[in-house]
Amino acid sequence: MTDLTASSVQPTDVVPARSRFPVHIAVFLAPALAIYTLFSIYPLIDTIRLSLYAGDETGLRSFVGLRNFQTLLTDPNWSSQFWNAFRNNLIFFAIHMVVQNGIGLGLAMLLSLPRLIGGSVYRTLIFLPTMLSVVIIGFIWQLMLNPLWGIAPSLLKAVGLGSLFGPWLGQESTALLTVSLISVWQFVGIPMMLIYAALLNIPDDLLDAATVDGAGPFSVFWFVRLPLILPTLGVVSILTFVANFNAFDLIYAIKGALAGPNFSTDILGTFFYRTFFGFQLQVGSPTMGAAVATAMLVIILVGVLIYLFGVQRRLQRHSF
Amino acid sequence: MTLRPGRIAVHIALILYTILALGPIFLILINAFKTRRAIFADPLGFPNGQTFTTIGFDRVFANSDFGLYFFNSLTVTVVSLVLIVLIGAMAAWALTEYKFRGNMLIGLYLAIGIMVPIRLGSVSILRMMVELNLVNTLTALILVYVAQGLPLAILILGEFIQQIPKDLRDAARCDGVSEYRIFFSIILPLISPAIATVAVFTMVPVWNDLWFPLILAPGDGKQTITLGVQQFIGQYVTDWNAVLASLTLAIAPVLALYLLFSRYLVRGLTAGAVK
């Protein structure tokens, strides 16, 4: 992604490098920069600033330094919730990395087989759930798994697994896994498409050469194709990471802001919402909400930086 | 053409996964047109003469402003998309066509918005909208969605503008055409194919979003369809006919658009991925 911004400064020079900034460039840039700065960058910076303040009942705000973060990380009322949400979010992310991206990779491998009949039909249909609202998907699965309706148990019974069924969304031990898998089911199309596009980009000569040299299908995959799509797997991973640590809609639709049972499906997004808006007995606090948002921002930035400097730099991009 | 056994296994695997992906959506759609008794007695069956009913839809239309929510979503999505494409194309044009000091810095500045979700600024966005008196207006949503969509749109449109042959604009410049007219009369009409790609990345998240409607415009008849469905189902959770009908109404337009335009959407997605 970063190489694109670099490539955009190609020498298509029409404006001599003078000290006065050309008016027409400013006119072209101004609307985008103004809206983006006002409604995206400024609120992010202002949120970080707000996280250093505390408000009292009268609405007066006073500067408290890092005390909000100290409360968040050490006060027993807050820290247990924060770490619970953080741990759940990590599990949520891990399940997506393994199941969603694993199935996505598998489907992409199948779809990229040469001369596959109906490939574009499969792609279009499997991608379909991704287009629907997370909220709608949440309700659909809530109905599907509802023991009252009994679709899930009767389908399981049909394949001889009837005894496995339980109120998965209602049990503390299974709710997070179930919610994660619903999200995986919806978004499997994204890694599938991205990896599929990367696999198509590998020239056939390379695969043919490996086959001629005696490599079996497994070796071709492991030693030729996989290394060549590693950059795409990196992109898929960071997209998954940012999306997961910013998720909210699905949990809110299925479980409400309380992310039950007993906060077992609580992730940072729902925790942020509750802190900001309040729920039941607790009054919402904009400044504590800002602190939670800032903590999420730090987590996402750490992930992005690990990706940019730890992962992306090591992955050579191959161009043919 | 004969099928090898390996190929048959591949097709079986793909068909099974396709059923898994579409089955739940399909079940919602067929059960929305059945009586309550049939929904429970025979969930997998198609509606027939005896079980067909539209009572769920009647109840949805009687008890909620579904048409209004749909119109709200349409307004927000279309206006956001038009603004994102127009403003984004102007910025992309400036960044790709002209070499000036700060060009790369602005590119990096915009890249922040691709990686950092604007949602995390919600506390301040809400404060701002309260001060501007924009709470419970569609304008608030449009402003936020334009800010959210611009960085990626500028990236995609910039890629596209780079591929437009340089002769066109150089010829125009020789004729003394102004930079503004070059952009609005030559470049803007030429980028229309890129709009499909931009639409994949901007329209779908806007149409489907729950977070900002919930925070910025949760009432006063300004609900979008996603929020409207969420609020409606919360109220009528035990009315299966109404719940299934409202889900169907929310799914249908997206489904129709997707099946009509999937070719462009899928192409846009895979083309965007080749980078």
Interface residues (C-beta under 8 A of the other chain):
Chain A: M1 T2 L4 T5 A6 S7 S8 V9 Q10 P11 T12 D13 V14 V15 A17 F21 P22 H24 I25 V27 F28 L29 P31 A32 L33 I35 Y36 L38 F39 S40 I41 Y42 P43 L44 D46 T47 L50 I103 L107 L110 L111 L113 L116 I117 G118 S120 Y122 R123 T124 L125 I126 F127 L128 P129 M131 L132 S133 V134 V135 I136 F139 I140 W141 L143 M144 L148 W149 G150 I151 S154 W185 V188 M193 L194 Y196 A197 A198 L200 N201 T232 V235 V242 N246 F248 D249 Y252 A253 G269 F276 F277 P286 G289 A290 A293 T294 M296 L297 I300 L301 V304
Chain B: R7 V10 H11 A13 L14 Y17 T18 L20 A21 L22 P24 I25 L27 I28 I39 F40 P43 L44 I87 G88 M90 A91 W93 A94 L95 T96 E97 Y98 K99 F100 R101 N103 M104 I106 G107 L108 Y109 L110 A111 I112 G113 I114 M115 V116 P117 I118 R119 L120 G121 S122 V123 S124 I125 R127 M128 L143 V144 V146 A147 Q148 L150 P151 I154 L155 G158 E159 Q162 K166 R173 S178 E179 Y180 F183 V204 W207 N208 D209 L210 W211 L214 I215 T226 V229 Q230 I233 W240 V243 L244 L247 A250 I251 V254 L255 Y258 L259 S262 L265 V266 L269 T270 A271 A273 V274 K275
